[in-house]
Amino acid sequence: MIRSTKNSTIALTLSLSLIILNGVIPDRVFGKDAAKASQKEASANRKEPVSFGLGKPQDAKFDSADRSYKLTAEQTLNLEIINPQSDWNKVYSIGRAAYIDGDYRRAFNAFKLAMIKAKAQGITDGRLKQTEEAFKSVQGRASSLDARLGFKLAAKNKARIDKVFPGSLAWLAGIKADDKIISMQETGNVTKLSISRNGRLFSATITDRQKPVAPDFSKISALAPKLDNQDYGISQQITDTRLLAANEKLLDNHDLVVLIDKSSSMGGTFLSTGASQWDWCKSQWKDFLNLGKYFPSGVTIVPFDSHYTVLQNMHVANIGGVFQNYSPSGGTHLAEPFWDQLSRYFAGPRKKPILIVVISDFGTSGEQVREGVFEAAKRVRSQNEMVICLLEVGMGGRRLVAALDNEMTSVGAPFDIVDATMSEDLVQIGIKNAIVAALLKRQPPPSGKQKK
């Protein structure tokens, strides 16, 4: 059965436009009490000024302005989660760009890694001194509460949020630019916020599990960059292909839905493969030929760009034909097909656990996936009932994908239902193995052993 849609009505109980992350629901709907509520908000701001833990501003101590460090346009716009294998030049450049943007937590992490890279690479020239100065400049600002949560306050109104940085805890919690902070209370590593937005009050509870900590750089060894993955949002991946092949049976008794990005950006070259992102994905489906036994009723394939098509009950052996019939074009509109598949699942009998695989570069769709992930996490009965497997083909939305994988429970999601595979690992293990890995990581560790 084939169904095409241009503007489908998404049948979730709660409208996408009304969902606020972190289970944030209006404390009350402002109607007749609007004027009274507005006065109460103004009074709260006047009598009990909010303390944001801001220290005294410091001027950034960077290298001279005429010194140029290469940073691609994509990196400048996205400031992707830094890969520990990135060279010093790239890491330092991203730190400087993040600092200028006001994203002090990411700048802290970047300069921290730049210091580690300088030590590990034996850099002793002026680059080491400028990195030390940059790190010291950002250290105080990175520890302030607003920087740790990932937003920037307006210069003239410290109760108004000027900017929320994508991929941050605040972004995951659904906090938006122009929100007004009524109160913000930090207890340990938990922060509770009360927000006013368009005449309504919202609340959010955020757990910050990784406060910025400066290491003793004098004791850092050349191996340190390999041990620092979690600071930069890169999840540990299972890359043992023999282990993954031995666990293909985990696919049994699952329904499989695969959303395939066919937007124009998928025509770009995929890392060092020499193939386009689209052609590389096309080459992967031969690995699925022997998996039909796990999906006797077929699978659902959803190619999407600015529009989408739902292909139901397809035998896995025929998936390759999708790549013959389509080619990259259009924009990346993931929200509707993603929410459509969530709606179908929750409206149905839910007899089997479901695997929802999204293959994309996620350049413009991290925001669109975020709210669906949170709503689904509230509705499932366990973390194994639904696994949303994000496969990154290209790095346009890296920090958003990493945040969805690692931090959703920090902003109140009841279950961690997302697993992401980054491009470097995806090239190494392939699409089929990445899907198996998402299931394998959810299995209990062998008796007497700790799961890594």
C-alpha positions in Angstrom: 0.0 0.0 0.0 1.3 3.4 -1.0 0.1 6.7 0.5 1.4 10.1 -0.3 0.7 13.2 1.7 1.6 16.8 1.5 0.1 18.3 4.7 -1.1 15.4 6.8 -3.0 16.0 10.0 -1.0 14.5 12.8 -3.3 12.5 15.1 -1.6 12.6 18.4 -3.8 13.6 21.3 -1.6 16.6 22.0 -0.9 19.0 19.1 2.8 19.4 18.1 2.4 23.1 18.4 1.2 22.8 22.0 3.8 20.3 23.3 6.3 21.8 25.6 9.2 19.6 26.6 9.9 18.3 30.0 6.3 17.6 30.6 5.9 21.3 30.8 2.1 22.1 31.0 0.6 25.6 31.6 0.2 26.1 35.3 -3.0 27.9 34.4 -4.6 29.3 31.3 -4.8 33.0 31.3 -8.3 34.3 30.5 -10.1 36.7 32.7 -7.2 36.7 35.1 -4.7 37.9 32.5 -4.3 41.4 33.9 -4.0 40.1 37.4 -1.4 37.5 36.4 0.6 40.1 34.6 0.6 42.3 37.7 1.7 39.4 39.8 4.5 38.6 37.4 5.7 42.2 37.4 5.6 42.3 41.2 7.6 39.1 41.5 10.2 40.5 39.2 10.4 43.7 41.2 10.4 42.4 44.8 12.4 39.2 44.3 15.1 39.8 41.6 16.3 36.6 40.1 20.0 35.7 40.8 21.7 34.0 37.8 25.1 33.4 39.3 26.8 35.7 36.8 30.3 36.7 37.8 32.0 39.9 36.7 32.5 40.0 32.9 36.0 39.2 31.6 37.4 40.2 28.2 38.3 37.2 26.1 42.1 36.7 26.0 42.5 35.3 22.5 45.4 35.5 20.1 45.9 38.5 18.0 43.0 39.4 15.7 45.1 39.0 12.6 45.8 35.4 13.4 43.5 33.2 11.3 42.3 29.7 12.1 40.3 27.8 9.6 36.7 27.0 10.5 34.2 26.0 7.8 31.0 27.9 7.3 29.1 24.8 8.5 31.1 24.6 11.7 30.6 28.3 12.4 26.9 28.0 12.1 26.4 24.7 13.9 29.4 24.5 16.3 29.0 20.8 16.2 29.8 18.6 19.2 33.6 18.3 19.0 35.1 15.0 18.1 38.1 14.2 20.4 40.0 13.2 17.3 39.7 16.8 15.9 43.0 18.6 15.5 44.0 21.5 17.7 43.3 24.1 15.0 39.7 23.0 14.7 39.0 22.7 18.4 40.5 26.1 19.2 38.6 27.7 16.4 35.3 26.3 17.6 36.0 27.4 21.1 36.7 31.0 19.9 33.5 31.0 17.8 31.4 29.7 20.7 32.8 32.3 23.1 32.0 35.1 20.7 28.5 33.7 20.3 28.1 33.7 24.1 27.9 29.9 24.4 30.4 29.7 27.3 29.8 26.1 28.2 30.7 24.8 24.8 33.6 27.3 24.6 34.8 25.9 28.0 34.7 22.3 26.6 36.4 23.4 23.4 39.3 25.2 25.1 39.6 22.3 27.6 40.0 19.9 24.7 42.4 22.3 22.9 44.6 22.3 26.0 44.5 18.5 26.1 45.4 18.4 22.4 48.2 20.9 22.8 49.7 18.8 25.7 49.2 15.5 23.8 50.8 16.9 20.6 53.7 18.4 22.4 52.8 22.0 21.4 55.0 24.4 23.3 54.9 27.5 21.1 52.6 30.5 21.4 49.6 28.3 20.7 49.9 26.8 24.2 49.9 30.2 25.9 47.0 31.5 23.9 45.0 28.4 24.7 45.7 28.7 28.4 44.6 32.3 28.4 41.5 31.6 26.5 40.6 28.7 28.9 41.1 31.0 31.9 39.0 33.7 30.3 36.0 31.4 29.9 36.3 29.4 33.0 34.4 31.7 35.3 31.6 32.4 32.8 31.1 28.7 32.0 30.3 27.9 35.7 27.4 30.4 35.9 24.0 28.8 36.0 22.7 30.2 32.7 25.8 29.1 30.8 25.6 25.6 32.2 22.0 25.3 31.2 22.7 26.7 27.8 21.1 30.1 27.3 22.1 33.7 27.2 20.3 36.6 29.0 19.4 39.9 27.4 21.9 42.6 28.1 19.4 45.1 29.5 16.8 42.7 31.0 18.4 39.9 32.9 15.0 38.2 33.3 14.6 37.8 29.5 16.2 35.0 27.6 18.0 36.4 24.5 19.2 33.1 23.0 19.0 29.4 23.6 21.8 27.3 22.2 20.8 24.2 20.2 21.7 21.0 21.9 21.9 22.5 25.4 19.9 21.3 28.4 17.7 24.5 28.1 17.1 23.7 24.4 16.1 20.1 25.3 13.8 21.4 28.0 11.9 23.5 25.5 13.0 26.9 26.7 12.9 29.5 24.0 14.3 32.9 23.2 12.2 35.8 24.6 10.9 33.6 27.5 10.8 35.6 30.7 12.2 33.9 33.8 9.9 34.4 36.8 12.1 32.3 39.1 15.0 30.0 38.9 16.1 27.8 41.8 19.2 25.6 41.9 19.4 22.8 44.5 22.5 20.6 44.0 22.5 19.7 40.3 18.8 20.2 39.8 17.4 23.5 38.6 13.7 24.4 38.6 12.5 27.3 36.4 9.3 29.1 36.1 8.9 30.7 32.7 6.4 33.2 31.3 5.6 32.9 27.5 2.9 34.7 25.6 0.7 35.1 28.7 1.2 31.6 30.1 3.3 30.2 32.8 5.4 27.1 32.3 7.8 25.1 34.5 10.9 23.1 33.8 13.1 20.9 35.9 16.6 20.3 34.6 19.3 18.0 36.0 22.9 19.0 35.2 25.0 15.8 35.5 28.2 17.2 34.1 29.2 20.5 35.6 32.3 22.1 34.1 35.4 20.9 35.9 38.9 22.0 34.9 41.4 19.1 34.9 45.0 19.3 36.0 46.5 19.9 32.6 50.0 19.2 34.0 49.1 15.5 34.5 47.4 15.0 31.1 48.9 12.2 29.0 48.9 11.7 25.2 46.0 9.2 25.7 43.7 11.8 27.4 41.7 12.8 24.4 40.5 9.3 23.9 39.1 9.3 27.5 37.2 12.5 27.2 34.3 11.4 24.9 31.4 12.1 27.3 32.4 15.8 27.7 31.7 16.4 24.1 28.5 14.3 23.6 30.0 11.4 21.7 28.4 8.2 22.8 30.3 4.9 23.1 29.4 2.7 20.1 29.6 -1.1 19.7 31.9 -1.6 16.7 32.7 -5.3 17.0 31.0 -6.5 13.8 31.3 -10.2 14.8 29.4 -9.5 18.0 26.8 -7.5 16.1 26.4 -10.3 13.5 25.9 -12.8 16.3 23.1 -10.7 17.8 21.0 -10.1 14.7 18.3 -12.2 16.2 17.5 -9.3 18.5 15.6 -7.9 15.5 13.0 -10.7 15.8 9.6 -9.7 17.1 10.0 -6.0 16.2 8.1 -3.8 13.8 10.6 -1.8 11.7 10.0 1.7 10.3 12.7 3.4 8.3 12.5 7.1 7.5 15.0 8.0 4.8 16.1 11.6 4.2 16.1 12.3 0.4 16.5 16.0 0.7 19.1 17.8 -1.5 21.7 17.8 1.2 21.9 14.0 0.9 23.7 14.5 -2.4 26.9 15.7 -0.6 30.0 13.5 -0.3 29.9 11.3 2.7 33.2 11.6 4.7 36.1 9.8 2.9 33.9 7.2 1.1 34.0 9.1 -2.2 30.2 8.4 -2.6 27.4 10.7 -1.9 25.4 10.3 1.3 22.5 9.0 -0.8 24.6 6.5 -2.8 26.4 5.2 0.3 23.0 4.5 2.0 21.9 2.8 -1.2 24.9 0.4 -1.1 23.9 -0.6 2.5 20.7 -2.4 1.7 22.3 -5.5 0.3 23.1 -6.3 3.9 19.4 -6.7 4.6 18.6 -9.4 2.1 18.8 -12.2 4.7 16.7 -10.4 7.4 13.3 -11.0 5.9 12.7 -13.9 8.4 12.6 -11.3 11.2 10.0 -9.2 9.5 7.5 -11.6 8.0 4.8 -8.9 7.6 7.3 -6.6 5.9 8.6 -3.2 7.0 7.5 0.4 6.5 9.7 2.8 4.5 9.1 6.5 4.5 11.2 8.6 2.1 10.9 12.3 2.9 12.1 15.7 1.8 9.7 18.6 1.7 6.9 16.0 1.4 6.8 12.3 2.3 5.5 8.9 1.1 4.6 6.0 3.2 5.5 2.5 1.7 4.0 -0.2 3.9 4.4 -4.0 4.1 7.6 -3.9 2.0 9.9 -7.0 2.0 13.4 -6.0 3.1 14.8 -7.3 -0.2 12.9 -4.6 -2.0 14.1 -1.6 0.0 17.0 -1.0 -2.5 14.4 -0.2 -5.1 13.5 2.9 -3.1 16.9 4.3 -3.9 16.3 3.6 -7.6 13.0 5.5 -7.7 14.1 8.6 -5.8 17.0 11.0 -5.8 18.0 13.8 -3.5 16.0 17.1 -3.8 14.0 19.5 -1.7 14.2 20.4 1.9 14.4 18.4 5.1 10.9 18.3 6.7 11.1 15.5 9.2 8.4 16.6 11.7 5.3 15.4 9.8 6.5 11.9 8.8 8.1 11.3 12.2 5.0 12.3 14.1 2.8 10.5 11.7 4.6 7.2 12.5 4.4 7.9 16.2 0.7 8.5 15.9 0.1 5.2 14.0 2.0 3.3 16.6 0.3 4.7 19.7 -3.1 4.5 18.0 -2.6 0.8 17.2 -2.6 -2.4 19.3 1.1 -2.0 20.2 1.6 -5.8 20.2 5.3 -5.6 19.2 8.1 -3.3 20.2 9.0 -0.9 17.4 12.2 0.2 15.9 12.0 3.7 14.3 15.1 4.3 12.3 15.8 7.8 10.9 18.6 8.1 8.3 19.5 11.8 7.8 22.2 14.4 8.1 19.9 16.2 10.6 21.0 19.6 9.3 17.7 21.3 10.0 15.6 18.6 11.7 17.0 18.3 15.3 14.3 20.7 16.5 11.6 18.8 14.7 12.6 15.5 16.3 13.0 16.8 19.8 9.4 17.2 20.7 8.3 13.9 19.2 11.0 12.1 21.2 9.8 13.6 24.5 6.2 12.9 23.9 6.9 9.3 22.9 9.1 8.8 25.9 6.1 9.7 28.1 3.8 7.2 26.4 5.9 4.0 26.2 5.8 1.5 29.0 9.5 0.7 29.0 12.7 1.8 27.2 12.6 -1.4 25.1 9.0 -0.8 23.8 10.3 1.8 21.3 13.8 2.4 20.1 14.4 5.5 18.0 17.6 4.9 16.1 19.2 8.1 14.7 21.8 7.3 12.1 23.8 10.4 11.2 24.9 10.6 7.5 26.8 13.8 7.4 27.4 16.2 10.4 25.1 19.2 9.9 23.1 18.5 13.1 25.7 16.6 15.2 25.2 18.3 18.5 21.4 18.0 18.3 21.6 14.3 17.6 24.1 13.8 20.5 21.9 15.7 22.9 18.8 13.7 22.0 20.9 10.5 22.6 22.5 11.5 25.9 20.5 14.1 27.7 16.7 13.6 27.4 16.3 12.0 30.8 18.1 15.1 32.3 15.1 17.2 31.3 12.5 14.8 32.6 11.9 12.1 29.9 10.8 9.0 31.8 12.8 6.6 29.5 15.9 6.9 27.3 14.4 5.6 24.0 17.0 7.2 21.6 20.2 5.7 20.3 22.4 7.6 17.9 25.2 6.4 15.7 27.6 9.2 14.5 28.9 9.2 10.9 32.4 8.0 11.7 31.0 4.9 13.4 28.3 4.4 10.8 30.9 4.2 8.0 32.8 1.6 10.0 29.9 -0.8 11.0 27.1 0.0 8.4 23.4 0.7 8.8 22.3 -2.9 9.6 24.8 -3.2 12.4 24.0 0.2 13.8 20.4 -0.9 14.2 21.4 -4.1 15.9 23.8 -2.2 18.1 20.9 0.0 19.3 19.1 -3.1 20.5 22.2 -4.8 21.9 23.0 -1.8 24.1 19.7 -2.2 25.8 20.3 -5.8 26.8 21.2 -6.5 30.5 24.9 -7.1 31.0 26.0 -10.8 31.6 25.7 -11.9 35.2 28.6 -10.7 37.3 29.8 -8.2 34.7 29.3 -4.5 34.4 27.9 -3.1 31.2 30.2 -0.5 29.6 
